[in-house]
């Protein structure tokens, strides 16, 4: 009887270790990736908003403040606003007209949104796996109710 109890305790420790070392770390990584994708979406939408304001103003030159880092700003003058450089990934920039840039941004945000939805589904699967392992722990320990996780 004592060896059975020791085996149960060993299994409980293995399950707890699996939850803490594998599932929770996987969940954290997926949620961090999703947050990065949300940040990129936000940046692209800000750029789209700026482009739309540029199109509405129809001005040919632009004065703005550019952050050099550490909250140091310098005034910049853009002599021609009909084309802009857009970061397309991997350190590459492409010169696009304003309408082309808006189309690119719409496609890119759609792609990023789909990716964030996939990451959300992945996080839900990991949470379900955590729940399942906790249910297994409950059965091993002979407990009746699993506490709700928030």
C-alpha positions in Angstrom: 0.0 0.0 0.0 2.9 2.4 0.8 4.6 1.6 -2.5 1.3 2.4 -4.3 1.1 5.7 -2.5 4.7 6.4 -3.4 4.0 5.6 -7.1 1.1 8.0 -7.0 3.2 10.7 -5.5 5.9 10.2 -8.1 3.3 10.5 -10.9 1.9 13.6 -9.3 5.4 15.2 -9.3 5.9 14.2 -12.9 2.7 15.7 -14.0 3.4 18.9 -12.0 6.8 19.1 -13.6 5.3 18.6 -17.0 2.8 21.4 -16.4 5.5 23.8 -15.1 8.4 23.0 -17.3 6.7 22.3 -20.6 3.1 23.5 -20.9 3.4 26.8 -19.1 6.6 27.7 -20.9 5.0 26.8 -24.2 1.9 28.9 -23.3 4.1 31.9 -22.4 6.1 31.7 -25.6 2.9 31.5 -27.8 1.4 34.5 -25.9 4.6 36.5 -26.4 4.6 35.7 -30.1 1.0 36.8 -30.3 1.8 40.1 -28.5 4.6 40.7 -31.0 2.1 40.2 -33.9 -0.4 42.6 -32.3 2.4 45.2 -32.0 3.2 44.8 -35.7 -0.4 45.1 -36.6 -0.6 48.3 -34.6 2.4 49.8 -36.3 1.0 49.0 -39.8 -2.3 50.6 -38.9 -0.6 53.7 -37.6 1.3 53.9 -40.8 -1.9 53.5 -42.8 -3.5 56.3 -40.8 -0.6 58.6 -41.5 -0.7 57.8 -45.2 -4.4 58.5 -45.4 -3.8 61.9 -43.7 -1.0 62.6 -46.2 -3.4 61.8 -49.1 -6.1 64.0 -47.6 -3.8 67.0 -47.1 -2.3 66.8 -50.6 0.7 68.7 -49.5 3.9 68.0 -51.4 6.3 68.5 -48.5 6.2 67.5 -44.9 7.8 68.7 -41.7 7.9 66.3 -38.8 9.9 65.3 -35.7 11.9 62.1 -35.9 12.8 60.2 -32.7 16.6 59.4 -32.8 16.3 57.3 -29.7 16.1 57.9 -26.0 13.4 60.5 -26.6 15.8 62.8 -28.6 13.9 64.3 -31.5 15.1 66.2 -34.6 13.0 68.2 -37.0 13.0 66.6 -40.5 11.8 68.0 -43.8 10.4 65.6 -46.4 10.5 67.4 -49.7 8.4 64.9 -51.7 5.6 62.9 -50.1 4.2 61.0 -53.1 6.3 57.9 -52.3 7.4 56.3 -49.1 9.7 53.4 -48.0 7.9 50.6 -46.2 9.5 47.8 -44.2 8.5 44.5 -45.8 10.5 42.3 -43.4 14.0 40.9 -42.9 15.4 44.4 -42.9 14.2 45.2 -46.5 12.4 48.3 -47.5 10.5 49.0 -50.6 9.7 52.3 -52.2 5.9 52.5 -52.8 3.4 55.1 -53.9 0.9 56.0 -51.2 -1.9 53.9 -52.8 0.5 50.9 -53.2 1.5 51.3 -49.6 -2.1 51.2 -48.4 -2.8 48.0 -50.4 0.4 46.4 -49.0 -0.6 47.4 -45.5 -4.1 45.9 -45.9 -2.7 42.6 -47.1 0.0 42.5 -44.4 -2.4 43.3 -41.6 -4.8 40.6 -42.9 -1.9 38.1 -42.9 -0.8 39.1 -39.4 -4.4 38.9 -38.1 -4.7 35.4 -39.4 -1.4 34.5 -37.8 -2.6 36.0 -34.5 -5.8 34.0 -34.7 -3.7 30.8 -35.1 -1.6 31.7 -32.1 -4.7 32.3 -30.1 -6.0 28.8 -31.1 -2.6 27.4 -30.1 -2.8 29.0 -26.7 -6.3 27.7 -26.2 -5.0 24.2 -27.0 -2.2 24.5 -24.5 -4.6 25.8 -21.9 -6.8 22.7 -22.6 -3.8 20.5 -22.2 -3.0 22.1 -18.8 -6.6 21.6 -17.8 -6.4 17.9 -18.9 -3.2 17.3 -16.9 -4.7 19.0 -13.9 -7.7 16.7 -14.2 -5.4 13.7 -14.3 -3.7 15.0 -11.1 -7.1 15.4 -9.5 -7.9 11.8 -10.3 -4.5 10.5 -9.0 -4.9 12.4 -5.8 -8.6 11.4 -5.3 -9.8 15.0 -5.3 -13.3 15.8 -6.4 -13.5 19.3 -7.7 -10.9 21.1 -9.9 -10.6 24.8 -8.9 -11.5 27.2 -11.7 -8.6 29.0 -13.3 -8.9 32.6 -14.3 
